[in-house]
């Protein structure tokens, strides 16, 4: 899929935007504070109805205005018979209106499903070195697009988890606790198996002669599912019942899972530089995009904010090659017109942002 036309109005500094991006990599360049990241925000609204930077309406709307909006005309050339679709989000202070193909959508999950997107921005690549919740969330976002029942299992698991925790705190009887343990076990096993399929696909990608091998070493992901290997989740919950009753909280299940990222057999956070961590993060996003395409036939949109930060020229060139091989439509921001010495032929789409105005630049 690719955005063939992107329009927005009254979004931060951008009063009016109307561009036709390239099918491949698009470089959005300009000085600090000029509105580059706002263009990525506009695209992100088409995916989730939300910004990845702020949830506060007054932070998002152009000063003095009462509403802002984004529209994307999106061309699906893969499995949907060259179909073109439209996505539209309009926000006022207390309301959000979302349309897909001129029809009102009431759930943001419908929007996310129809408009797959993956993003790397200055805080998000912390999933490599940050806590396990960030890595679980990244795997879950991709799996949501691939596994038809994943969202339903996640919602039912979360509901059962909340109910069981409430009963544990109240010292409820075994009958009630066992009922919710059965619900947890059923949906938790499904979640864990879906995650493991995703991680297996990523490891297959990194095992097939990846460009990082010679630069950093072999990248591998290891999944620890949140309970002891070799037993069912039902058994693990029974085994830990006494301890969890005393603690008043469920500590067994996929909500406690860990995705460890290894490079050359060692934990990446202990051995890699900041630039290497960012390169690994973008490589994982690229691998996830291939996994999603192989499973669904649709390539997600990729966003990379502040592309060159932490990267030297050789790493910037490597990352550009990795991104270009995804065959996805990619949007990257940079303060420089040429963020790497690599030929600009690798960046077919260029847009200059200056004081909230976005212009094609050749």
Secondary structure as GFF3:
##gff-version 3
##sequence-region A 1 362
A	DSSP	beta_strand	2	11	.	.	.	ID=ss1
A	DSSP	beta_strand	14	19	.	.	.	ID=ss2
A	DSSP	beta_strand	25	29	.	.	.	ID=ss3
A	DSSP	alpha_helix	36	48	.	.	.	ID=ss4
A	DSSP	alpha_helix	57	60	.	.	.	ID=ss5
A	DSSP	beta_strand	67	76	.	.	.	ID=ss6
A	DSSP	beta_strand	83	92	.	.	.	ID=ss7
A	DSSP	beta_strand	96	100	.	.	.	ID=ss8
A	DSSP	beta_strand	103	105	.	.	.	ID=ss9
A	DSSP	alpha_helix	108	114	.	.	.	ID=ss10
A	DSSP	beta_strand	117	120	.	.	.	ID=ss11
A	DSSP	three_ten_helix	124	127	.	.	.	ID=ss12
A	DSSP	alpha_helix	132	146	.	.	.	ID=ss13
A	DSSP	alpha_helix	150	169	.	.	.	ID=ss14
A	DSSP	alpha_helix	174	206	.	.	.	ID=ss15
A	DSSP	alpha_helix	212	215	.	.	.	ID=ss16
A	DSSP	beta_strand	219	224	.	.	.	ID=ss17
A	DSSP	alpha_helix	233	239	.	.	.	ID=ss18
A	DSSP	alpha_helix	241	247	.	.	.	ID=ss19
A	DSSP	three_ten_helix	254	256	.	.	.	ID=ss20
A	DSSP	beta_strand	258	263	.	.	.	ID=ss21
A	DSSP	beta_strand	266	267	.	.	.	ID=ss22
A	DSSP	alpha_helix	268	271	.	.	.	ID=ss23
A	DSSP	alpha_helix	274	296	.	.	.	ID=ss24
A	DSSP	beta_strand	301	304	.	.	.	ID=ss25
A	DSSP	alpha_helix	313	324	.	.	.	ID=ss26
A	DSSP	beta_strand	330	334	.	.	.	ID=ss27
A	DSSP	three_ten_helix	344	346	.	.	.	ID=ss28
A	DSSP	beta_strand	349	354	.	.	.	ID=ss29
A	DSSP	beta_strand	357	360	.	.	.	ID=ss30
###
